[in-house]
Structure formats: structure tokens, C-alpha cells
Amino acid sequence: MFDPVIAPSGTLLGLLQRGRGDGTLHALTAPRAEALAALNHCVLRDPRHDWQVENRSLYYARLYLDLNGELDAVAAHLFDPEDVVDTDESRTGLALAVLGHLASYGRRDALELLRRYAAHGTNWAWALDELALRDDDAALRALAAPVLARFGTDPEGEAELAAAVRDAFEPRPWRLWAEDPRESIATRVRAAQETGCFDRWQRQLRPTGPRPGWSVRAVFEWAQQGMERGAALHVPAARCLVAVAGPEDRPQILQAARTGTDGARCTALRYLADSNDRDALELIEAAVADGTAPVVEAAVDAFERMRSVAAVDRARGWAQRPDALGAAAGRMLACRGGTQDRDLVLGALREAVRGEGPDAPTLWTLVDGAGRLGIACAAPVLRHVYRETASSHLRGRAARALAATDPSFATGFAVECLWDCEETTRELAARHAETGDARVVERLRRLAADPAEEDEVQTAVRSRFGPDAALG
């Protein structure tokens, strides 16, 4: 799936794509047709850079409820002819998850649309998982015949059926179908269940990779073989070295870290760093200077994992390097530095935003570090990251850092965060939002009564409704 195009943060579409609380607040005051058009755009063209991690479905479902939005556009998207051509579940996954939440809220049209897509759509397994959590037994049993009809009765079809049963996220429908009074259905499903169990057992009997008794050289060769076929195995290989290497093997490991093949060099660097070997830091610096791209990446990763005082001291000297090792040093200080490192962390944060923008991967650690170290003068940069990033997870981290550095957070962004798409951000807001704003009190009460809300958020809300709370 290609990266989505994200609209500017000052537009209604841009706010909704980011999952910001202000997106909901603006949509509720915008013309209804405009708000629904922007909402449909987000649901039908998933705006998340990492759709497997970031949350949007509950956020969008709640807005459909608030707008009393129709589902015609969602239905047209699900049953578009492209559904047969583009089988990637990311095309329809967000829409199906939104329908699942709407069904939980009692939207009958969403439930019926899920049933129809489970019977006829390409991404039927996702729809079935949504129904497994929400539909009644009778409706699920009615789907047995159309779902099983997708699989041929030849050996290939039965193998595909067994894989579908084995890999199902929610097993409830398959368990119901295994007990179906129609023998033709129950027999096929039970056979598929047995085959899936046998497949798991066979995989357990065929482990791959290192075996007891391997030598250091054999581990290095295994790592290099993985590198040559595009599989990075240096991390498990380094763990293997812990088991097979003795003091007498240190010269061989040091040599591999200096001049070995890429697989061996990556493995040796990781092993030496994890062991806090006295030569690890010099070897890491040398690898960054003359190594290939995979070696440089492995060396930087190995350095960031180090926990020693010597590694933190070295990070202070490397933090202003204009390369990957300098960036890693800034992240190490953000994680493990002290108050004396505030200026270095702030410099790394500013440089990352200036050079790579508000979605730079390095910002996750640097933003956390700004909050951990209480860098008050980082608040303007953190507010910029909060507004502009397309990642709802990074925005949540920026909000957490602002809560620790920005005195205006409780009356500013914390209020908006009560409507955020990420439950951890809503939880943070529930603990910090200033209740002098009437919207905050109303929102807290709504979250407390919403059965779809996460337990952690509701716990935070209840803490504001305690005997000493002043919610009016």
C-alpha cells in the first residue's frame, strides 16, 4: 500500500486524517455535508502510515454517530469492482473496523453491511472477525454456507480452508460451524480444524537455524547466509554466540567485527555491544566509518542498546556528529542521559525536526526524552510536532512530553486530546484537562458512560469524579 497523502493540519480533512481531537470538534461545527465528505474520505482512503498499529476506527465510528452519517459511501467502497482486483486487506480493513464499532453502538445498517460483505466480499475474514465479536449465533450460522463455498472440495481447496481456520483471529464462528446440524458443514470444518492443529505440530517438529554444538564460525556463516537471501539474522545469531562462544573465541569475534563479512560483522558488533565489551565502542565507530549500509545500521542499533556509563559518556561526545551515530547518540541521551544533557537532547530534537520534518522516526525517542528531562524550552518544538505529525502515536508522545514541560497544556491541547483517536492520549487528557472548560466536564462524563471506551481511559475519568474532584 502506498503512503497516503495527508492534507495540511489546518484543514478539516487534515485534522481528521491525523485523528486529532480538533478534527471531531471542527467537524461538529462544520456544514454536515462537508464533515461527512471529509469523514468518508478518511474511512475509504486509510490515512495511517502504519495501519496495523495506529487507531482510527473508534474515532471515525463515533463521528459517524455524532453526525448521524449514512453508510452509502462505505457500502459502495466495499462492493466496488476493485474489491476483486485489490485483495490487500488494507483497502477495506479500516471501513470494516468502523462498521464493527457502529454495530456495537446499535447501528443495524452497519451490522447488515458486515454480514453481506462477509458473505460476498474479498476481505471476508476481517468482516467475519468483526461479526464474531458482535453478532448472534443464528446470524453467524447463516454465514457458514457462503463462506465454505469459497473453498473448493479438492485437496487444494481443503488445504486453503484449513489455513483459514488455523489463522482465524476470532475462532467463534468456526466453533459454531463445527457443531452445525448440517453434516456437510460440520464435517468440513472439523476436518479443517484437525488439519490446522496437525500443521502446527509439524512446524514445531521442523525447527530451523542453529543447533547445539555449533561453533562461532558456523554462527557467522548462518548470519551471512541470511544476509545473502535478504533476511537479517544477526540479532538471533548474536544470541546464539552467547551460548556457544567462550573467552578463547574473543579474538575471532573481534576480527569479525573489524573485517568480517556483513553478516558476521553485524553479528559480532551486536554480541560485543550486548556484552559491554571494552572494545565495542571503538569497533562501532569504525563500522560506521567504513561499513556498508547494513553494517552501519547494525552498529548504530547495537550502540543504542548499550546501558553502560561508558556508552553514555561516549554519546555526549558523539551527539553533535552529523551522521547516523550522532543521531543515535542524541537518542541515547534522551533515554539515559541526565539533566546536564538537556541542551544536547534539545539540539538533537530541533535538528531532527528541521532536517527530517515532524514525522522523522528519530523523534519518537527524542520527544520522550524532552518530557523525561523536563526541557521546558522544548515546548514550542513539541507543539509543532503535535500539530503537524501524521502519526497519532507520535502525537500522543508529544502530548505526554508537553504535559511535563508546558504549563498551558491542561487548558490547551489536553482539552482537544479528550477526543483523540488514541486511547493512551485520551487517558492522558482525562488526567490533565482543566475542568473549568464546560466541554471537558461533558466529555469526561460521556467517556465514562461509553461501553466502547477502553478501561484505562475510564479509570482515569473516574479518578476525576472522585470525592475531591470539582467537576460541577
TORZA-926631 format. One record per residue: residue in one letter; z, x, y of N, C-alpha, C in turn. Coordinates in pm, whole numbers, plus 50000, padded with zeros to 5 digits. Atoms other than C-alpha are relative to their C-alpha. Example, Ala and Ser with C-alpha at 12.3 -4.5 7.8 and 13.67 -1.06 7.14 Angstrom:
2
A500005008949881507805123049550500005009050120;S499944991849881507145136749894500734992350109;
This chain:
472
M500005008549880500005000050000500005008850124;F500084992049880499015014250341501174996950093;D498915002049907501575018750617499684988450094;P500255011549913501964986850821499875004350147;V500114997749856501024985551189501144992350067;I498835006049938504184978951389499744998150149;A500225003249859503904961651727501095006450086;P498974994249912505794975152031501324992649991;S498675005750020509524969652022500364989350104;G499695010049898509464948752339499334986649978;T500685012650028507314921352184500744992249893;L499365008450102508464892251972499585004649860;L500464995550131506314904051681500655013249962;G499384987250029507654939451708501464998849964;L498585002250032511254927251707500164994249861;L499905006350132510674905351402499585009649890;Q500424990350101508824932651216501125009949969;R498904990650019511784955851269501234993549939;G498835006950052514244929251156501185000350095;R498914999349902516254932251476500584986250028;G499365012749965518744905551570499364993550120;D500675005649883517004901651903498714992849963;G501205007150044513944890651707500294985349978;T499605014050022515714859251592500354993350131;L499575006049874517284853151934498804997050091;H501195002649919513914856452110499144989049939;A500825010250065512124835151850500554986150026;L499405013349980514574806551904499834994950141;T500245004449863513814805852275498515000150036;A501454999649976510044811652248499374986749962;P500715011950049507494783652207499925000249848;R499875000450146507804771951846498745005149931;A501244995650064504134777651761499865015250005;E500074985549988504294813351891500995006749905;A498984994250087507504820451700499574999149854;L500435001650138506114806451374498825009049967;A501144991150023502894826251413500485014349975;A499464986550018504864858551452500765001149868;L499254999850125507134849551161499065000449880;N500975000050110504204841750931499305013549989;H500654987050001502544874351031500875010049925;C499104990650067505624893550915500114997349851;V499805003550140506054874750587498745002649918;L501254998550073502384876750491499445014350006;R500424985949989501924913150601501275008350010;D498694993650008505084930350489500085012050094;P499974989249900506104952950782500855011949960;R499064989450036508504975250589499285012549951;H500544987450050507725011950534500465002349857;D499504998850137509885010950221500454986249955;W499725013950032509694975450087500984998449884;Q499065000950112511844983849784501445002150044;V498654996949953514844993349997500424991150117;E499635007449879514744975550332500044985049975;N499845014550014515864939450361499274992850113;R500585009149901513864912450536500044985549953;S500245013550051513734882050307501014989850051;L499005009649951517024865450404499854998050150;Y500215000549855516384873550770498874990450035;Y501135008849972512984856350763500274985849950;A499715013350052514214827450548500894992250097;R499125006749904516974819650798499224995550123;L500795003949883514444819251079499094988249968;Y500775012050040512204795050886500884987650009;L499095011549992515244772350860500274996250144;D499685002949861516134775351227498824993850074;L501205005349935512544767851329499444987749928;N500535010750085512084741351058498535002849971;G501374995550017508984761050971499344994949874;E500785004350115506274747950741499595012149917;L500344989250092505154768550441498525000049964;D501435000750030501424761050453499365013950000;A500594986649991500544796550559500435008649882;V499524992450116502704811250282499244995849874;A500725004950117501044789150022498565005150000;A501384995249992497584798750146499925014949965;H499984985750031498504835550122500195002449850;L499714997950142499914832749770498794996749913;F501105004650085496894814249634498635003750054;D501274994649951494234832849829499275006949884;P500744993050105491424846249605500355014849987;E499624985850005492644881149695501155002349902;D498884998650093495654874349471499525004949864;V500564995750129493404880249170499545014450007;V500564986649983491954912349313501085010350027;D498924990949963495014928549471501254996149923;T498885003650087497654928049198501295007550035;D498794992949958500134950649380501054989850043;E498975010049971503404931449393500465000550144;S499604999349860503994943549749499214990250086;R500785009649921501264919249866500724986750011;T499385013350002503284888549770501525000449983;G498574999250031506794901449696500894994650110;L499165004749890508244895050041499934984850013;A500165014549989506814859750056500784992949889;L499295006250111508244851749712501505000950018;A498564998449977511674865549804500484990550109;V499655009749895511684844550121500094985949942;L499975013250064510834813749916501254998449914;G498795000750080513704822149684501224996550083;H498875003349912516194821849969499894985850053;L500175013649950514724789950109500354989849893;A499625008950110515094773749768501524999249988;S498545000150006518754784049770500614991450111;Y499545008349889519134766550104499614985349984;G500345013950026517744734449950498604995950043;R501385003549962514114736450065499204997149873;R500715004250120512364716649791498575005249998;D501384995249996508914727349911499915014549957;A499994985950042509854763849858500175001049849;L499784999850144511114756749506498724996249925;E501225004350067507934738349409498885010250014;L501014989749981505764765649555500265011849905;L499674989550096507604791549346499604996249859;R500375004650135507114770749033498495000849980;R501465000150014503394767149099499465014249992;Y500484986250004502964804349165500395006849869;A499594994350128504944813748853499044995949889;A500925005050102502534792748652498595005550016;H501404996749978499294804248814499755013050077;G500214988349916499834834649040500015013149925;T500074986850063499224871148964501375006649991;N498664993949998502714882849063501024990049947;W499195010850056504204855848841501405004749960;A498714995250048507034877948710501044999950112;W499075000249886508564881149059500434985650028;A499675014149976508374843549111500944994849892;L499135004450109509964838048771501425005450019;D498674994549973512834861248863500724992050108;E499395008249894513434841149182500474986649944;L499645013050059513444808748983501175001449902;A498924998050097515754823448718501364999250066;L498735000349927518464825948983500324986350058;R499825011949918517944791449130499584986949934;D500565012450054516064766348911500834995049883;D499275005750112517414743048644499275003149869;D500554996550131516844747248270498714992549969;A501175008050034514334719048241498755005450069;A501164994849927512054733248510499565013549943;L500354987050058512224768048358499324998249865;R500655002350130511374754548012498564995350017;A501365004849976508314737648160499035011350030;L500874988649967507004771948263499685008449877;A500204991750119507114786147909498535000349958;A501385000550050503654774247806499035007250093;P500974992849915501724785948117500255015050006;V499734985649996503504819648119499515006649871;L500424994050128502924826447748498484999749984;A501465000850011499304815647784499315011950066;R500574988249935498774846747999499775011349899;F500054989050096499164868447688499214995749877;G500775002950119496644869447408500865000749875;T499265000050127497734864247049499595011649910;D500374988150076496064896446931501095010650018;P498954989749988498164928246887500185005250142;E499884995049863497384940047240500764990050087;G499325010249922498484907047391501484999049966;E498595000750040501684906247189500775012150051;A499344988049946502464941847298500274998350149;E499795002549858501994931747662501124989950022;L498935009749991504264901847607501365006749976;A498754992950030506944924047452500445008650118;A499674991749883506754947447751500504991350115;A499555009149894507094918047992501434995249976;V498645004650034510174905347810500995011550018;R499114988449991511684940147789500315003750144;D499854995249862511144947748159500414989150097;A499655011149909512144913648300501295003250073;F498804997549919514634917348585501074989649971;E499075010950031516224883548509499644994549861;P500335003950138516404875648134500164985149971;R499665014050030517474839048167498844991749948;P501105008350052514024822648128499635003749857;W500404995750134513204843547821501044995749896;R498975004650093516524834647659499864985149973;L500235014450019515834797847720498804997749909;W501225002150077512364801047575500185004549854;A499754995950139513684819447267500684988949921;E499335011350065515644787547192499224986950019;D500815012049973512814763547280499774992149871;P500255008150121512414734247036498575001049949;R501384998050046508684741547025499935013449926;E499954988150084508434765946739498995010650043;S501034990449962505234781746866500465008750117;I499494992449886507014792447187501185008749957;A498794992750038510374802347039499665011949910;T500334989250093508794823246763499385011950072;R500634989149926506624843447003501015007550085;V499044993449911509464850347245501015008149920;R499034992550081511934860346974499365012749944;A500694988150051509364883946823499835010550111;A500154990849887508734899047169501335006750033;Q498684994249974512474903847222500335010949898;E499714990150104512804921846889499155012650018;T500874988549977509834944146967500495008450116;G499484992849885511284953147306501225008249967;C498814992550043514594963247150499615012049915;F500464988950086512754984346892499375011050085;D500634990149912510745001447172501065008750067;R498944992249937513945011647349500615009949902;W499414991550103515375025647028499105011849969;Q500944989150029512215045746961499995010350112;R499994990649889512265060747311501235009049996;Q498784992150010515825072047256499905010649891;L500154990450108514755089746937498975010950032;R501044990249966511975108847117500295006550135;P499724993549871513675128647394499035011450024;T500874988849965511535153647579500785009850086;G499354990349914512435185347765500785010349922;P499284988850062514825214047695500854995849882;R499175002050118516695217147369501125010449999;P498964989750014519935235147284499415012849942;G500504987350049519305271847228498865005750081;W501074994749915516605275447493500505012350075;S499674988249920516515308547680499724997250147;V500295001249856516405313448056498495000050022;R501454999449986512735322948023499344986849960;A500575012750045511995290947829500204989050104;V499755009949894513605270148105499035002150115;F500944997249892511495287648368498584995649962;E501345003850044508345281848163499834984850000;W500055014649999509175244948123499844994650143;A500125004149860509635241548500498605002650054;Q501344996849954506295258648562498974990749939;Q500915009650063504525236248313500024986650075;G499915012249922505825206448505499305001350133;M500664997749871504645221348834498494999249985;E501454999850019501145226348692499414986349974;R500525013650020500845189848594500484990150107;G499625008449887502275177148923501374993649989;A498655005550016505835169948803501015010550041;A498984990549954508685186748991501204999349907;L498924999750099511135196748719501085010350033;H499064989049972513085223948900501454995350010;V498615004949991516135201848956500634998849861;P499415000050135516725193348586499985013849936;A500044986550057515655228748499501195008350048;A498834992749948518395242748725501274995649929;R498845004750076520915220848545500005006149860;C500104993650131519625234948217500495014550006;L499564986149987520235270248346501525001149997;V498544999950002523885261548398500515000849856;A499585000450140524095255348024499595012449922;V500524989250085522025284647896500185014050058;A499954986749937522495312948149501415005849994;G498754992649997525225339048122499945010850105;P499984989449897526285367848351498885010249980;E501044990150027523765390548179498614995450044;D501305005449959520925367448292499805000150151;R500115000749854521645370648665498855008450055;P501144992349947519135399148728498664992949980;Q501255007150026516365378748566499854988050093;I500065011849911517265348048775499745004450143;L500254994949865517385368549097498545004150016;Q501414995949994513955383049017499094987950009;A500805012249994512555348248956500084993750139;A499845005749866513965336849292499215007750105;R500764991849903512135365649464498504999049976;T501434998350027508765367649289499504991749883;G500425007750115508615342249006498894990150032;T500955011049979506045315048957500694989250081;D499395010249915506565284749178501084992149926;G499025007650075508345265348904501275007949977;A498844991450025510615294648817500765002850129;R499354996749873511285303149181500814988150052;C499285012049956512235267449272501264997849917;T498865001950089514505265448969501095010150029;A499014989549976516215298549038500714998050133;L499375002349870516815290549405501014988649993;R499085011450013518345257149316501265004149924;Y498874995750082520555272949049500935009050081;L499174990649924521765300949277500744993150114;A499345007349891522485277449566501144991449947;D498955008550058524415253249346501175008449949;S498944991250049526375282949209500695007650114;N499484992449885527135295949562499925015049976;D500214985850026525755329349453499965007750132;R499894992349876526345356949708498655003750059;D501344996649950522605363849734499144987850031;A500815012149988521485327649759499424998350140;L500465002649863521225325650139498845009250038;E501104990849969519075357050172498744996349925;L501165003950079516805345349893499364987250053;I500535012249940516435311150054499215003450126;E500704996149877515485326950386498685006949967;A501224993150039512955349250214498974990249944;A500925009950057511455319750025499344991750109;V500585007649888510965300450349498965008550073;A500924991149928509225330850497498705002249925;D501224996150071506745338150217499614990749884;G500285008750114506805309349968498924989850028;T500945011149988504265282249901500754987650049;A499375012149948504895247150033501054994449903;P498955005050090506715235649714501235009049997;V498864990850002508885266949718500834998450128;V499295001949873509755262350087500834987149995;E499285012750008510695226150025501215001149907;A498894998350094512845235349724501105008750059;A499014991049939514535263449916500824992750106;V499305007649896515385240650208500954989849938;D499145009850068516705213649976501215006749937;A498894992850062518815239149790501025004150105;F499084996149893520285251950117500844988250047;E499265011649949521225217050234501084995349904;R498995004150097523185211449914501225009149999;M498914990350005525395241649969501204994950081;R498775005049938529015234650063500915011250050;S499134988849970530385269350128500145002250151;V499794996249861531825281950455498895009450047;A501074990649965529215309650447498704992650034;A501225007649973526395283850434500084993250136;V499855006449870527785265050735499895010550111;D500124989549900528175297650927498545004350018;R501414996349991524585306950843499204989050072;A500705011049933523445272450959500125001250151;R499844998349854524865279851303499025010250055;G500974990149955522605309851324498564995649985;W501365004550026519565291751189499624987450076;A500235013549947519905258951378498884999450104;Q501035000449897517525268851657498675005949954;R501294995550053514785281951429498994988650010;P501015010649986511525263051491499254997249870;D500665002250128510835257051122500854990949914;A499305009150089511975236950822501445004349975;L498644995150022515015259250772500894997150121;G499245003549880516095253551131500374985350001;A499705014350007515825216051085501084997249896;A498985001850103517835218450764501375004750048;A498734995049946520485238850943500634989650093;G499465010649914520835211451204500604988749920;R499475010850085521285185650929501295004349930;M498774995550063523875207350755501174999350096;L498935000749902525905209851074500374985550030;A499705014249979525575172451121500914994649890;C499205004650114527095167450775501345007149989;R498834992050033529595195850757500525008750113;G499554992149887529935211451099501254994250064;G498815004349927532905208751332499674996650144;T500225003949861533395198551693499295010950079;Q500694989149931532165232951801498494999749981;D501445000750028528755223651660499324988050067;R500575012049939528225192651874498715002950076;D501204997049920525725209452106498805003049911;L501114996950091523655222451815499464987449934;V500445012650062523565188351646499284991450102;L500665007949895522715171151974498615005750029;G501314993849977519915196352032499024996849889;A500875003350113518535190251684499584985450005;L500325014349988518695152551739498944997750106;R500975001849891516855154352070498645005849962;E501254993550037514245178351933499254991949896;A500655008150104513585156251631499344987750061;V500585011949936513025125351845498815004050086;R501084995549912510905144752093498785004549920;G501114994350075508795161851829499414991149893;E500485007950113508555136651547500124984950020;G499915014349972509405102951702501224993549937;P498785007050041512015076351621500084996549852;D499975002850143511095073751253500045012849917;A499964987450071511475110551160501064999649889;P499015000350110513175113750817501275008050030;T498834991749970515485140950954501034992650084;L499085007149912517015115651194501134993249924;W498965007050074518955098150919501295008149999;T498834991350006521315127650880500515003350139;L499584996249865521345137551247500694988650072;V499355011749940522195102351361501414998249944;D498665000750060525065101051113500915010750057;G499204989149948526235134651239500464997750142;A499615003049862526225123451601501184990450003;G498875009250007528525095051506501245006749943;R498854993450064530735116251279500715009450097;L499434990449907531245142451550500374993650134;G499645006949876531675116151825499335005950122;I500734993749889528965130952050499634989250101;A500205011149906529255107152345498685001250076;C501244998649923526295121952533498754998149915;A501155003350084524085114152234499654985350009;A500225014549997524345076852311498624996050052;P501355004049956521085074952514498925002249894;V500974997550105519115090852230500194990149886;L499725009650107520825068651974499504986150035;R500515013249958519985037752176498484999649989;H501474999550013516335048952184499594998549854;V500315001250142516295053451806500244985749954;Y499685013850040517975019551761498864990550040;R501035009449951515325001751972498655002249933;E501394996850033512225019651851499705001849852;T500314997150140512595028351483499514987549927;A500485011150084510675006951236500874998449876;S499145000550117513305014350969501294992550030;S498775007549977516054988550953501225007849952;H498884991750044518225013350761500375010350105;L499704990349895517895039851031500614993050121;R499405007549889518615013551295501484997249973;G498605002450034521805004751109500855012450015;R499264987549982522845041251106500195003050148;A499884998049855522125043351479501074990850057;A498965009349955524295012551533501395005349966;R498694994550041527145028751337500385011850088;A499724988749913526825060351545500344995450141;L499705005349867526785040151868501404994050006;A498655005550002529955022451762501045011050021;A499064988949987531595056951757499825007850129;T500294991649883530015070852075499774992350128;D500425007849883529055042652313501014989050031;P499005010249967531815022452487499404986150022;S500635013149974529284994852566499494993349873;F500565005550124528394989052200500524986049970;A499405012850039530804959952147499434988350078;T500555010949918529304939652431498485000550007;G501444998549994525734951852384499334998049865;F500735001050125523944960052061500794993249888;A499235006250108526834947751844499774985049994;V500255014549998526144912051955498684997049930;E501305001850065522494914551856500085002549851;C499944996050141523434930951525500554988949909;L499535011250082525094898651407498844992549936;W501195006650054521554885951345499085009949929;D500854989750057520214918551197499624996849856;C500485002650135518254918850870500825007249893;E499234992150098520544944650702501454995449998;E498635005050009523874932350570501025010250048;T499044990049954525584965550644500085000250152;T499995000649855524554962351008500724987450048;R499265012249964525804926351022501505002049980;E498574997450025529094937950871500605008350114;L499544991849888529434964851139500194991550125;A499925008649882528714939051408501174990349991;A498905009550017531224914551263501345006450032;R498744993149971533924940951308500115004350146;H499964994449866532934952151658499594990750113;A500565008249892531164924451853501104993550083;E499035005649907533094913252158499944984849999;T500005014650017534164877152114500064992450133;G500085007049872534094869852487498664993150018;D501325006349999530444860852430500044988049906;A499915012350080530274824552308499075000649879;R500924999050113527304833252087500645007249881;V499364992450107529464857451891500904991149917;V499105008850072532074831651800499224990249912;E500815009450077529444806551692499335006849882;R500694992950107527574832551488500975004149890;L499014996150101530704845251314500374988149913;R499655011850078531594810151209498864995849908;R501135003650084528084803951080499885009649881;L500054990350109528114836150877501114997249898;A498895002750091531494826750733499714988349908;A500285012050078530114793550610498705000849920;D501314998850064526754806350482500165005249858;P499824995450138526754808250099499075011549963;A500934989250031523844832750108500455013450059;E499564987649936525744858250316500745009049901;E499374990250088526984890050149501524999750015;D498535000450000530654892350053500605009550103;E499444990349907531224923550264499934995050143;V500125005549866529964905950575501044989150021;Q499045010949985532124875550513501435005350004;T498684993849990535154897950456500265005150141;A499874995249863534514914150794500194988450097;V499865011749913534124879950954501414994349989;R498655005650017537384867550802501065008450069;S499034991649931539164897550949500074996650149;R499985004249859538184884151292500634986450019;F499385013249994539574849951207501475000449958;G498614998650042543004863751115500964994350101;P499005006249911546264852651275500055006250139;D499964993449868545904878051558498664999650071;A501335000349939542234871051628499964989650112;A500145009149886541214854251952498574995250006;L501395004850005538054835451866499824986950076;G500135012349923538784804752073499834987849914;
